[in-house]
Amino acid sequence: MSDSDEAQRRTAPVMLWEFASLAALLALLAAVLFVIEWSAGDGTPETTETPEIASAARSEQASTEPSASSAPSEGMPERDTAMSDASAPGDAVGQSQQAGSAAVDSVHEQAASQSQQPGSAAVDAAHEEAAGQSQQPESAGDPAASLSDDAPSDAMSDGAAETYSIEIQIRVHEAFDSISVGGNFVCGLRPDGTARCWGSQSVGQTDAPPGAFSSISSGAGHTCGLREHGAVECWGWNDAGQTDAPSGEFASVSAGTWHTCGLRATGALECWGDNGSNGRVPAGSFRSIHAAHRVTCGLLVDGEVACWGAAEAAGATLPDGPFVQLSLSRDGAVACGLRADRTVACWGRDYQGQASAPAGSFSDVAAGGWHACGVRLGGAVECWGKDDLGQSEVPLGHFDAIVVGDGHACALGPDGHVACWGNQKESQGTSPDGQFVSLVAGDYVTCGVLISGAAVCWGDQYDGRDFAPHGEFSTFGTGAWHACAVRDDRSAECWGWNFGGQTDVPPDRLLSVDGGRYHTCGLRPDGSASCWGGFPDELSGTHFVPDEQLVELWSGGGSTCALRADSTAVCWDADGLIDAPSGTFTSLSVGVHQSCGLRADRSIDCWGDNRFGALNAPQGAYGVVAAGESSSCALDLQGRISCWGSEHDGLLDPPQGSFADVSVAAWHACALDHDGEVVCWGDNGQGELDAPPGPFDDVIVGRNFSCAHRIDRNLECWGNGGRAQLAASGWHSR
């Protein structure tokens, strides 16, 4: 046999195998598309009230989680949750765990498989959790890139990897006349006037009261609705009195961050909550109002504009009118108005030229904090201001209306099609399919109402990891993108990203709880373990737990370790037991790629992946050890911090002094000093180092957020893009 014949003989089965695999993949995708189209139907409401979320795996290239390289640069604004009517990333669209929350569907999944492995499923492989730390894929370089757990990605063998580019849209299968996007939730107004909200439920923002409304307006954490007889009723976050609506009849209402304003039928204004101006409102008769982050602007009946509050739009020199339309950015920094002669004027923050509107005639205008856009009379779109993410790369064609977020914009055509552009990090700049009748934009999300009445949202599916629930807790723990806590009655509550079911708490009574990447485990009073999430065994549908009595447990990455009564360790993942070190320990800490424990002689023993020196624990006696992603830290008997493993943004350069506790994540760490204050170091791209003042008695960190337990037993969390300014217990940065 010749060399060429031999090569053909060896190649033919491979080609046939690849062809068969490709055919199977195409059949699978066709089946998925068929199910999606069938479930979408004609857009009529679903009869079920149960949340239905079809989650899709993201690879590291398509992860929604921010990486170190994507952290906001110095001088850039943080991702503010303060929103006007059209504002906010929605958990909205993501978590819907409460009873009666919106039935949602992932309706737009685009899977582009590269280097498809023969015989592997198109999506299932991306859902697999690493079975033990010893099975991590070989790679070189900084763990921030090569060992990132930014997305479920264990589809590797023989040096090949599957990657997927998956975009998820959330569709609510009900008919709505209008929708309003809040800070981490969405509310819609049905044709019968009743309101339905979905998203984060941390402060009651989705608890819409029964009855009919004529309009609704959602702020950062609350919503106010106008009843058909003119009364205003509000629900949700109320730390500044923003939901304490006065009695009497109103013609319209607008919700901001910590305040709400209503317009009386006479044209007089009335505001409640903290509006940034000590409750003062200008005199005059108004025809419309627009509330945002600590600022309000209104159009007077003569067409002139008035702005008041504490943001830039209120402190700028106001242009002359008359105006017929007003747009206010979600952060209250920029306002734009459309005059009666169709020219546009903008004012407020102008660092990037966002308040320097071009000359000419427009039919619509929308203001963002860093750029603004308008629709020309001929239907062409023009944008001005910051242009680092393609904000000026406007689509061609004819459009009627436009909305602007933080770095992206979407325009609505006369035939109902939508074109989006700009920031693509969360797919918010991706143009959706379908025929729409209206749009509303948040910072990193856009929602629209289809001609069928169904609501569709795309972009950042806010997970609410930093929205700690109100109330007192005895203990708590964090995962990579979620957190859990145990109340005095031993019930557990979890919040945050729920990709693997890690926040779906079972009806157990628990003594303690801790989380990994996609799973959570708790310890029952009888010493048995309870675990949920983490892509459990497909046959049993449950997460493995050892059948023995335990005294304490720790979770991290894809595994959990616990101490038995004899102080020996046992470790497991979703599928079964994994290797644990022999001998006895006094405490353990489970990271992503390594775990560590304290021996009885106070020495540290670590096991797992040592490519970045994560197992090179210092010698000596220590009282606390904490394992992160590929780094660990420990406190010696004098409370001094030592760190080892992967260096990232100063993670191995801890603060000096004496501390009582320490916790380590992927790129940052926090320590608790003896006065109860929290000190953090490392990467601060999402505000995870911006700890509030204490005193606290415990601190634990997650992927890009941090949480601490106050001595009054309330929880506070911060980070995750600055959105923890809305965290529980009433703390926020005003």
BADOKOL-808834 format. One record per residue (C-alpha): x negated, y, z negated. Coordinates in steps of 0.5 Angstrom, whole numbers, plus 2048, in hexadecimal, padded with zeros to 3 digits. Layout:
<sites>
XYZ ...
</sites>
This chain:
<sites>
800800800 7FD807802 7FC80D7FD 802810800 80780A800 8058097F9 8068117F7 80D8107FB 80F80A7F7 80D80D7F0 8118147F2 8178117F5 81A80E7EE 8188157EB 81C8197F1 8228147F0 8228157E8 82181D7E9 82781D7EE 82B8197EA 82A81D7E4 82B8237E8 8328207EA 83481F7E3 8328267E1 8368297E6 83C8247E4 83C8267DD 83C82E7DF 84282D7E3 8458297DE 84482F7D9 8468347DE 84C8307DF 84E8307D8 84C8387D7 8518397DD 8568357DA 8568387D3 85683F7D6 85C83E7D9 8608447DC 85E8487D6 8648477D2 8638467CA 8618407C7 86683D7C2 86183A7BD 85E83F7B8 85883B7B7 85183E7B9 84F83A7BF 84783C7C0 8438387C5 83C83A7C3 8378397C8 82F8387C7 82A83D7C8 82383C7CA 81E8407C7 81E8447CE 8258467CD 8268467C5 82A84C7C2 82584C7BD 8218527BD 8198507BE 8138547BB 8128577C2 81985A7C2 81A85D7BC 81B8657BC 8158697BD 81386F7B9 8178757BA 81D8717BD 8248717B9 82686B7B5 82C8677B7 83186B7B3 8388677B2 83B86E7B1 84086E7B7 8468727BA 84C86E7BD 84786B7C2 8428697BE 83E8637BB 83B85C7BC 8408577BB 8408517B6 8468537B9 84584E7BE 8418497BB 8438477B4 84A8477B3 84A8427AD 8508457A9 8578427AA 85B8457AF 8558487B3 8558497BA 8558437BF 84F8447C2 84B8407C8 8448407CB 8478417D2 8418437D6 83B83F7D6 83583F7DB 8308397DA 82A8397DE 8268337DD 81F8347DF 81A82E7DF 8208297DD 81E8237DA 82181C7DD 8268197D9 82781F7D4 82E8237D3 82E82A7D6 83082D7CF 8308287CA 8288287CA 82882F7C8 82D82D7C2 8288287BF 82482B7B8 81D8287B7 81D8227B3 8188247AE 8128287AE 80D8237B1 8118247B8 81082B7B9 80E82C7C1 80782D7C2 8058347C4 8008397C3 8008407C1 8038447BC 8098417B8 80E8477BA 80E8457C1 80C83D7C1 80F83B7BB 8158407BB 81C83D7B9 8208437BC 82483E7BF 8258367BF 8208337C4 81D82C7C3 81E82A7CA 8178287CB 8148227CD 80D8207D0 80C8277D1 8128297D5 81782E7D2 81E8307D4 8208377D4 82783A7D4 82A8417D6 8308417D3 8358477D2 83B8467CE 84184A7CE 84784A7C9 84E84A7CB 85484B7C7 85A8477CA 85F84C7C8 8628527CB 8608597C9 8628607CB 85B8637C8 8558617C4 8518657BF 84A8627BD 8478637B6 8408637B3 84185B7B3 8488597B5 84D85B7BA 85485C7BA 85A85C7BF 86185E7C0 86685A7C3 86B85C7C7 87085B7C1 86C8607BD 86985B7B8 86185B7B7 85D8557B7 8558567B5 8508517B6 8488517B4 8458527AD 8498527A7 8448547A2 84885A79F 84F8587A2 84F85C7A9 8528567AC 8588567A7 85D85A7AC 86485B7A8 86A8597AB 86F85D7AF 86F8617B5 86A8677B7 86A86C7BC 86286D7BC 85C86A7B9 85586D7B8 84F8697B5 84986C7B1 8438697AF 8468647AA 84E8667A9 8548677AE 85986C7AE 86086B7B1 8658707B3 86C86D7B1 87286F7B6 8758737B1 86E8777B1 86C8757AA 8648727AA 86286C7A7 85B86A7A6 8578637A4 8508617A3 84A8647A0 84C86A79B 84686C797 847873799 84E874799 84F8737A1 85586E7A0 85987379B 85D8767A0 86287C79E 86987B79F 86D87F7A4 86E87E7AB 86887F7B0 86787F7B8 86187B7B8 85B8797B4 8538777B5 84F8737B1 8478757B0 8428717AB 8448747A4 84A8787A6 8508797AA 85487F7AD 85B87F7AF 85F8847B3 8668877B1 86B8887B6 86A88F7B5 86388F7B7 8608907B0 85A88B7AE 85A8877A8 8538837A6 85287E7A0 84C87A79E 84587D79F 8458817A5 83E8847A4 84188B7A3 84388A79C 84A88979E 84B8907A2 84E8907A9 84F8967AE 85589A7AE 85989A7B5 85E8967B8 85B8907BC 85D88B7C1 8588867C0 8538837BB 84D87F7BC 84987C7B5 8428797B5 83D8787B1 83E87D7AB 8408827B1 8478847B4 8488887BA 84F88A7BD 85288E7C3 8568947C1 85C8957C4 85989B7C8 8548967CB 84E8987C7 84A8937C2 8488937BB 84488E7B8 84288E7B0 83E8897AC 8378877AB 8358847B1 8318887B7 8388897BB 83A88D7B6 8348917B5 8338937BC 8368997C0 83C8987C3 83E8997CA 84389D7CD 84A89A7CF 84F8997D1 84E8917D0 85388C7D2 84F8867D0 84A8847CA 84587F7C9 84187E7C3 83B8797C2 83C8737BC 8368767B8 83987D7B9 8338807BC 8368827C3 83C8857C5 83E8867CD 8458897CF 84888A7D6 84A8917D7 8518927DB 84C8947E1 84A88D7E1 84388F7DF 83F88C7D9 83C88F7D3 83888B7CD 83588D7C7 83188A7C1 82B8867C1 8278877C7 8218847C6 8218807CD 8268857D1 82C8817CF 82F8887CD 82D88B7D4 8338897D8 83288A7E0 83688F7E4 83C88D7E8 84388B7E7 8458847E3 84B8807E2 84887D7DC 84387D7D7 8408797D1 83B87B7CC 8368767C9 8318787C3 82B8777C8 82E8787CF 83587A7D2 8388797D9 83E87C7DD 84287A7E3 84287F7E9 8488817EC 84687C7F2 8468767ED 83E8767ED 83B8757E6 8358797E3 8318797DD 82C87D7D9 82887D7D3 8248777D1 8228727D7 81D86C7D4 8228677D5 8258687DC 82A86D7D9 82A8717E0 82A86B7E4 83286C7E5 8368687EA 83886A7F1 83F86B7F2 84686E7F0 84886E7E8 84D8727E4 84B8717DD 8448707D9 84286E7D2 83B86F7CF 83786A7CA 83086B7C7 82C86A7CD 8328677D2 8388697D5 83E8667D9 8428697DE 8498677E0 84B8677E8 8528697EA 8538617EC 85285F7E5 84B85D7E6 84585F7E1 83E8607E2 8398617DC 8328637DC 82C8647D7 82A8617D1 82B8597D3 8288577CC 82E8547CA 8328547D1 83585A7CF 83385D7D6 8368577DA 83C8587DE 8428537DC 8468507E1 84E8517E1 8538577E2 85385C7DD 8578627DB 8538657D5 84C8657D2 8498677CB 8428677C9 83E8657C3 8378667C2 83585F7C4 83C85D7C6 84185E7CB 84885C7CB 84E85D7D0 85585B7D2 8568577D8 85C8587DC 85F8527D9 85F8557D2 8598507CF 8548547CC 84C8527CE 8468547CA 83F8537CD 8388557CA 8368557C3 83A8507BF 8398537B8 83884D7B3 8388517AC 83284E7A9 8318547A5 8388557A3 83885279C 83F851799 842855793 84285278C 83D84F787 839849789 835844784 83084278A 82E843791 82A841797 82984379E 82783F7A4 8248427AB 82A8467AD 82F8457A7 8308457A0 83484179B 836842793 83983F78E 83F842789 840841782 84683C784 840838788 84383A78E 83F83B794 83F841799 83B84179F 83A8477A4 8368487AB 8358457B1 83983E7B2 83683B7B8 8358347B4 83A8357B0 8368377AA 83B83C7A7 8418377A7 8418357A0 84482F79E 84982F798 84482D793 84282F78C 83A83178C 835833787 83083678C 830837794 82A838799 82A8397A1 8258377A6 8268397AE 82C8367AF 82E8327A9 8308337A2 83082E79C 83282F795 83182B78E 83882978B 839828783 838821784 831821787 83381F78E 832823794 836826799 8348297A0 83882C7A6 83682F7AC 82F82D7B0 8328297B6 8348237B2 83481C7B4 83981B7BA 83B8147B8 83D8167B1 83E81D7B2 83B81F7AB 8348217A9 83081C7A5 82F81D79E 82B818799 82F813795 82C81578E 82C81A788 828820789 826826785 82482C78A 82482D791 821831796 82283279E 81F8357A3 81E8347AB 82182E7AD 82082A7A6 82282A79F 81D827799 820826792 81D82478B 81F81D788 82081D780 81981A780 816820783 81581C78A 81781F791 81B81D796 81C82079D 82181F7A2 8248227A8 82B8227AC 82981B7AE 8268177A8 8208177A4 81A81A7A6 81381A7A3 81281D79C 80B81D798 80A818792 80981A78B 80D81F787 80E827787 81182C783 814830789 814830791 815835796 81783379D 8158377A3 8168367AB 8108337AD 80D8317A6 80F83079F 80B831798 80C82F791 80983078A 80682A787 80782977F 80082C77E 802832782 7FE831788 80183278F 80282C794 80582E79B 8078297A1 8098297A8 80682D7AE 7FF8307AD 7FE8337B3 7FE83A7B0 7FB8397AA 8018387A6 7FF8327A2 7F98367A0 7FB837799 7F783B794 7F483778E 7F5839787 7FC839783 80283C785 80983E783 80D83F789 80C83C790 81083E796 81083B79D 8128407A3 81283E7AB 80A83D7AC 8088417A5 80884079E 807844798 806842790 80684678A 800844785 80184477E 80084B77D 80584D783 80084F788 80284D78F 7FE849794 80084779B 7FE8427A0 8008407A7 8018447AD 80084B7AD 8058507B0 8068577AF 8028577A8 8068517A5 80084E7A2 7FE85579F 803855799 80485B794 7FF85B78E 80285B787 806855783 80C852785 81184E783 81484B789 81284A791 816848797 81384779E 8178477A5 8148477AC 81184E7AC 8128517A6 81285079E 815853798 813853791 81685478A 812858785 81385877E 81785E77E 81D85B782 81A85F788 81A85C78F 81385D793 81385A79B 80D85A7A0 80C8577A7 8118597AD 81685E7AC 81985E7B3 82085D7B0 81F8617AA 81E85B7A6 81985E7A1 81E86479F 820861799 825865795 82386778D 824862788 82485F783 825858786 823851783 82284D789 82084E791 82084A797 81F84B79E 8228497A4 81F8497AC 8208517AC 8248537A6 82385379F 828852799 827853791 82B85178B 82D857787 82D85677F 83485877F 835852784 83785578A 833854791 830859795 82D85779C 82985C7A1 82585B7A8 8288587AE 82885F7B2 82A8637AD 8318617AC 83085F7A5 8328667A3 8398637A3 83785E79E 83B85C798 83B85F791 83C866794 834867795 83386B79C 82E87079E 83287779F 
</sites>
